Structures are given as C-alpha cells and as structure tokens.
Amino acid sequence: MDEIVRALVPKSKDFFCPRVIIGGMEAPPQEQTVKNLVDTLADGTKVKRRLSRQRACNELGEKGKICAGHLKRWYQHSAELAGRFGAEIYRCEHCQTIYLPNPDERPRTRTLAW
C-alpha cells in the first residue's frame, strides 16, 4: 500500500508550498483532493461550498497554483441553478467556479442593516 505523505516543498527561499506525495512521487494537482466540492455541472464547471469567511477562490490550476480570484455575488445565473442550489450563488471572477454559501454564516440576501 502506498503511503501518503504531506510535505512542504520549498518554492523559493522564503516560501513553502504544500504538496501531496504518494508513494515517493508527487501527485499532480488534478489528483489532489478538492476542498468542499459539491457537484460538477455538465459543462465541467465545479460547484463548491464556501469556507467560513472565504473571500478568494481556492481552486488549483493546471500548474498547481491557487486561482485566488475574488468571489463575487452572481445574479445572472440560470433558473436551473437557482432551483437546484438556491438564490445566493457566488462565482470566481477568474476561473468561473461556482460557490455556494457557508451554512454556518448568516445569509447575505437581506438589505444592509446599520
């Protein structure tokens, strides 16, 4: 059985990047576990659940780097998405990954209260 080891691999002298090493070889980014993945749509778009107080995308790209695009409230979604996931939907401005709200946080669908 292959042993899974989590290691910090130096990218530069001051920055360490987490990597997953399986059986002595580094796993490619697509084989690493996807955090909070809820579903994948027919067109390949990933639907994920937001972490507590999350403001930036945590999706890994082809090179293994985090996207880090801002999560914006998305109002132009289809009626199918609204019926399936609810009205409060967020989307990354760079990679277009869809995020659902965190169930532990208050919904942000009301008007602002001072």
N, C-alpha and C positions, 0 to 999 in steps of 0.2 A: 504494500500500500504506500502510495506517495505521501510524503509528509508535507503539509502546507506550512510555510514559514512566512511570517510578515516581517519585512526588513525595511530599514531606512537606507536608501541608496543615495549617495551624495550626487547632486547635480552640479553644484559649484561648491566653492569652499565654505560658503555661509548658509546654503540652502539644502535641505534634505527633502526628498520626495518619497512618499510611501509607495511600495511596490509589493505585489504578491508573488512569492516564489514557490512553485510546485515542483517537488522532486528535483531541486537544484537548478531548475530553469525558470526564468521569469515568465509569468502568464501574460499574454497580450491583453490590452485594455478591454477588448470585447468579451473576453472570458472571465474578467474580474466581476465580482458581484455588483449588481446595480442597486444602489440605495433607493429604497422606497418606491420601486417600480410597481404600478398598479395594473397597467394594461398597455398593449401596443395596438394602435389603430391599424386599419387596413392599408393605409399609405406609408406605414413604417414609423409614424410619429409616436414617441414614447409618452405615456401618461404617468406622472409620478406624484407622490404626496409630499407636500412641503414639510420640512423640518420646523421645529419651533423657532420662530423669529427669523426664518430664512429669507434673504433678500436677493441672493445671487444663485445662479444655476450651478449645480454640482455634477453635471453630465460630463463624462470623459469623451474627448475627441479621438480622432484616429491616431494621434501621436501620444496619447495617454495623458494629455494635459486637460485640466478642468476648463470648461467653457467660461464660467464666471460672468455671464451676461445677466443684466438686471431682469428680475421677474416683474412683469407689468400686468396689470389687470387687463384681461382680454374681453372686450364687449362684442366683437364681430364674429363670434363663434356660431356654428350651425345650431339649429334647433335640436338636432340629434344629440350633439354633445351636451346641450343644456338639459335635455331629458334624461340623459344617461348619468351625468356627473353633477348636475346642479347648475345654478346660475353664476356662482362665484368661481371663475376659472382664471388662472394666471398663465402667462406664456413667456418663455425666454426670448429676449429681443434678438439674440444671435442664432441659436440652434433651433428655435421654434418648438422646444419641448414643452408640453403642457403640464402644468402643476395644479393639483387640487389643494384646497386649503387644509391646514392642520386642524384636526378635530379638537385639539386641546385649546386652541385660541378662539377668541370671540369672532364671529363673522363680521366682515367689513362691508356689509351691504346696506347699512343704515346711513343716514346723513350724519355729518360731523356734529359732535356734541362738545361744547367747551366746558 
